């Protein structure tokens, strides 16, 4: 029986700490597709694969060919721009790749699947489109840099096979890839449907993964009456509006001693030597174990919150800005952005409500009883008293205010007007005419000029 014959999906990673080194399940934000009364979603399933030594050489050859095609296409577009020529289209780049296979310098491109080379061009085209959309303002968020050249020394190498490559999951559980062979896959769960594409990834620790893109149906959970607001922090990773506090595991801090020793061993190795390469892999494996443990813990916590709450509201934190402060190491160790991303896509997957509160909302300084906004407080102030007579815990009060703000936005997102509409000013009030007399009276604190 093929691995996708049974339908099974669990949002949390089913791997204990002992098996984190061999199984890693990564979920991405899904793309929802409406089909009649049903809603389909595209999900990504990640499994560990164990290629043989010969297959590792074939994969290395495929990684190198895809990298060369990507760099050649990028160099061609940059040269065309420098010469004042028109922008090279996607079809023109594809023709150049086909013609390059017939030359003696690039004849070794025929040793790998043609789909791998075409997908490298697709990645370049996507990078250019994202860059153009960011420059013109069509893409929201941080500015996207133009594509850069790939290096064989990059920590992450990846190739992608689509349905045109005719990859296949065999009955014995192995993954058959063209011109590579049958890879051993460690299946931790079954796929809900036949995959549309598979990406083979090699990380910095030397591990290989197969990432499948599959189509699945939404699985709404039974509705509940519970709603929760979450205040994220460093002392406590998450404080819920129900007064529950989740301690911060601090995975990176706990592994700091081992990482320090491995970094010291790496610094003593001679550059370019074989021992230095081995030391680099050891450091990468230690960091990978920390990342896998953090991801597994966040999956379990986010799944529990989504399962028990009908609506989840969090504060929109500026993680990039906080990463430039003296608390940068603790902020990156917490992993707030990945946790909120898990809450967002799991809420969409299981029929829950998810909302983000404005990052400038004074959730900490506002009294949850009377609504009074107090002055700014230092971080060492964990409890404070309001003039109305209420005594608040700093984090619990912030979580309650986040829940209240989330409920207010949820009630008004159905078209209700929460502020007066904009009106056209009368002609006499729109501007000040040059011949109008200016008043010499002033209000205290506002200059007449």
Secondary structure, 3 states (H helix, E strand, C coil): CCCCCCCCCCCCCCCCHHHCCCCCCCCCCCEEEEECCEEEEEEEEEEEEECCHHHHHHHHHHHHHHHHHHHHHHHHHHHHHHCCCCCCCHHHHHHHHHHHCCCCCCHHHHHCCHHHHHHHHHHHHHHHHHHHHHHHCCCCCCCCCCCCCCCCCCCCEEEEEEHHHCCEECCCCCEEECCCEEEEEECCCCCCCCCCEEEEEECCCCCEEEEEEEEEECCCCCCCCCEEEEEECCCEEEEECCCCEEECCCHHHHCHHHHHHHHHHHHHCCCCCHHHHHHHHHHHHHHHHHHHHHHHHHHHHHHHHHHHCCEEEEECCCHHHHCCCCCHHHHHHHCHHHHHHHHHHHHHHCCCEEEEECCCCCCCCECCCCCCECCCCCCCCCEEECCCCCEEEHHHHHHHHHHHHHHHHHHHCCCCCCCCCCCCCCHHHHCCCCCCCCCCCCCCCCCCC
